[in-house]
């Protein structure tokens, strides 16, 4: 019994050492700028930007093949941060309007739970056969819940401005 435990310990230690060596010799260095951009992004992997996740979008922004305004959940605040970090001029016409968030019509909701199963950020709260509610702070506006809803009771609406998201409009030259 003791011999078996020692053999298994030796096998585990040697495989761990082999994995550590493989990690050191076969590691691929990532782009530090892309990693920094990923840390700035919301990280909801919603796909609204046209990329399969935040990491490919950040890599495209870092190499210059995607605009800094590509992330709708990040909105204008993220676009401004990225523009200042990358040293590019932010085109305000490329910014979308206010961010969209899901809203559930409670009179039509039957509580089928398909919407909150489809939500990648767990922004929908509810239970089976109960009315569901959207937490606007967590909603990215990806519309996956809207596509999953069989009653068509979910709509995307502009998020009401808060103190954190409100910005003063720039005056127009006469």
C-alpha positions in Angstrom: 0.0 0.0 0.0 2.8 2.4 0.9 4.7 1.4 -2.3 1.6 2.3 -4.4 1.3 5.7 -2.8 4.9 6.4 -3.4 4.7 5.3 -7.0 1.6 7.5 -7.6 3.3 10.5 -5.9 6.4 10.0 -8.1 4.3 9.8 -11.3 2.3 12.9 -10.3 5.5 14.9 -9.5 7.2 13.9 -12.8 4.1 14.8 -14.8 3.8 18.1 -13.0 7.5 18.8 -13.8 6.9 17.8 -17.4 3.9 20.2 -17.7 5.9 23.1 -16.1 8.8 22.6 -18.6 6.3 22.4 -21.5 4.7 25.6 -20.3 8.1 27.4 -20.2 9.3 26.2 -23.6 6.1 26.2 -25.6 4.5 29.4 -24.3 3.3 32.0 -26.7 3.8 35.6 -25.8 0.7 37.7 -26.2 0.4 41.3 -27.2 0.6 43.4 -24.0 -1.4 46.2 -25.7 -4.2 43.8 -26.6 -4.2 42.4 -23.0 -4.5 46.0 -21.7 -7.4 46.7 -24.0 -9.1 43.4 -22.9 -8.9 44.6 -19.3 -10.7 47.8 -20.3 -13.5 46.1 -22.1 -16.7 44.9 -20.4 -15.9 41.2 -20.9 -19.4 40.0 -21.5 -18.4 38.2 -24.7 -21.7 39.4 -26.3 -20.5 39.4 -29.9 -22.2 42.7 -30.8 -18.9 44.0 -32.2 -18.8 41.3 -34.8 -16.0 39.4 -33.2 -16.5 36.1 -31.2 -15.4 37.7 -28.0 -13.6 40.5 -26.3 -10.1 39.1 -26.8 -10.4 39.0 -30.7 -11.9 42.4 -30.7 -9.1 43.8 -28.5 -6.5 42.2 -30.8 -8.2 43.8 -33.8 -8.3 47.2 -32.1 -4.6 46.9 -31.1 -3.5 46.1 -34.6 -5.6 48.9 -36.1 -8.1 46.8 -38.1 -11.1 47.7 -35.9 -12.2 51.1 -34.7 -12.1 52.1 -31.0 -15.9 52.5 -31.2 -16.5 48.8 -32.0 -17.8 47.8 -28.6 -21.4 48.9 -28.1 -21.7 47.8 -24.4 -18.6 49.9 -23.6 -20.2 52.9 -25.2 -18.7 56.3 -25.4 -16.7 56.0 -22.2 -14.8 53.0 -23.4 -14.2 54.6 -26.8 -12.8 57.7 -25.2 -10.5 55.6 -23.0 -9.3 53.5 -25.9 -8.7 56.6 -28.1 -6.6 58.3 -25.5 -4.6 55.2 -24.8 -4.0 54.5 -28.5 -3.5 58.1 -29.4 -6.1 58.2 -32.1 -8.7 60.8 -32.8 -12.2 59.7 -31.8 -14.8 60.2 -34.5 -17.9 61.2 -32.6 -20.1 60.4 -35.6 -19.1 56.8 -35.3 -20.4 56.6 -31.7 -23.9 55.1 -31.4 -26.6 56.8 -29.4 -27.3 55.8 -25.9 -26.6 52.2 -25.0 -29.5 49.8 -25.5 -30.8 47.6 -22.7 -33.5 45.0 -22.6 -36.9 45.7 -21.2 -39.5 43.1 -20.5 -43.2 43.8 -20.9 -44.6 42.2 -17.7 -48.2 41.9 -19.0 -47.0 39.6 -21.8 -44.3 37.6 -20.0 -45.3 34.1 -19.1 -42.2 33.2 -17.2 -40.8 30.6 -19.6 -37.2 31.2 -18.5 -35.8 31.1 -22.0 -34.6 34.7 -21.8 -32.5 34.4 -18.7 -31.0 31.1 -20.0 -29.9 33.0 -23.1 -28.5 36.0 -21.3 -24.6 35.9 -21.2 -24.3 38.3 -18.3 -27.1 37.0 -16.0 -28.9 40.4 -16.2 -32.4 38.8 -16.1 -33.9 37.9 -12.8 -36.9 35.7 -12.5 -38.2 32.2 -11.8 -40.2 29.6 -13.6 -43.7 30.8 -14.4 -42.9 34.2 -12.8 -42.4 37.6 -14.4 -38.8 38.4 -15.2 -37.0 41.7 -14.7 -33.8 43.1 -16.3 -31.1 44.6 -14.2 -29.9 47.5 -16.4 -26.4 47.6 -14.7 -25.6 44.2 -16.0 -27.4 44.3 -19.4 -25.2 44.8 -22.4 -28.0 45.0 -25.0 -26.8 42.0 -27.0 -30.5 41.0 -27.8 -29.9 37.3 -27.2 -32.8 37.4 -24.8 -35.0 39.1 -27.3 -34.2 36.4 -29.9 -34.9 33.6 -27.4 -38.3 35.0 -26.2 -41.3 33.1 -27.7 -43.8 35.7 -26.5 -42.0 38.6 -28.1 -42.3 40.6 -24.9 -38.7 41.9 -24.8 -37.6 45.1 -26.5 -34.4 47.0 -26.6 -34.6 50.6 -25.3 -32.2 53.4 -24.8 -30.8 53.4 -21.3 -31.9 56.3 -19.2 -28.9 58.6 -18.5 -27.5 58.4 -15.0 -24.9 60.6 -13.3 -22.2 58.3 -14.5 -23.3 58.1 -18.1 -24.6 61.6 -18.8 -22.5 63.9 -20.8 -23.0 67.5 -21.8 -23.5 67.9 -25.5 -20.9 69.9 -27.3 -22.1 73.2 -28.6 -22.5 73.5 -32.4 -20.8 76.2 -34.3 -23.2 78.7 -35.8 
